[in-house]
């Protein structure tokens, strides 16, 4: 599975629609500050994994503070990864990354409009990387 950031494929939309979170005070171990939830999607035209990966950045700390995957559908009972939303185990996550995961589950994924936007972004990426015999144009949102 090859992933690319949404904002690199669709710069204007990515700029306007990247979700940010401002915490005026610490929340559940997550320091106060500004956070950007940078969306990454699979660009393999033969894959329909139906998921988003966030690389969460802090305005106050260097690098990625959490890498979180969210599947659009609940996993099957016998799935290798039984969680629908989880911290990527092979990525370096900050010690407060579990608090970032809880913020995603409690604040972002409870926003139906935001979840619909994620699904729309996923579809835009899939259409963009569809195999075609003619040159591609970027789909409109």
QUILINGI-V153007 format. One record per pair of residues at least 4 apart in sequence whose ideal C-beta (glycine too) atoms are under 6 Angstrom apart, sorted by sequence separation. I is the first residue (numbers start at 1). J is the second residue. D is the distance in whole Angstrom. If there is no record, write none. Layout:
I/J/D
I/J/D
//
This chain:
4/8/6
7/11/6
10/14/5
13/17/6
14/18/6
23/27/5
61/65/6
75/79/4
93/97/4
102/106/6
103/107/5
104/108/5
105/109/6
132/136/6
26/31/5
42/47/5
26/32/5
87/93/5
108/114/6
7/14/3
25/32/5
42/49/5
58/65/5
75/82/6
6/14/5
23/32/5
55/64/5
56/65/5
56/66/4
74/84/5
87/97/6
22/34/5
55/67/6
127/139/5
39/52/5
40/53/4
71/84/5
21/35/5
54/68/5
87/101/5
70/85/4
124/139/5
20/36/5
53/69/5
37/54/5
38/55/5
69/86/6
18/36/6
19/37/4
51/69/6
52/70/5
37/56/6
68/87/6
69/88/6
51/71/5
85/105/6
35/56/6
36/57/5
67/88/4
50/72/4
35/58/6
67/91/4
33/58/6
34/59/4
33/59/6
33/60/5
66/93/5
65/94/4
66/97/4
5/38/6
6/39/4
68/101/6
66/100/4
5/40/5
68/104/6
3/40/4
3/42/6
4/43/5
1/42/5
2/43/5
2/44/6
1/44/6
56/100/5
1/47/6
3/53/6
30/96/5
52/118/5
29/96/5
30/99/4
29/99/4
30/100/6
28/99/5
28/102/6
41/122/6
41/125/4
45/129/5
45/130/6
43/129/5
45/131/5
6/121/5
13/141/6
//
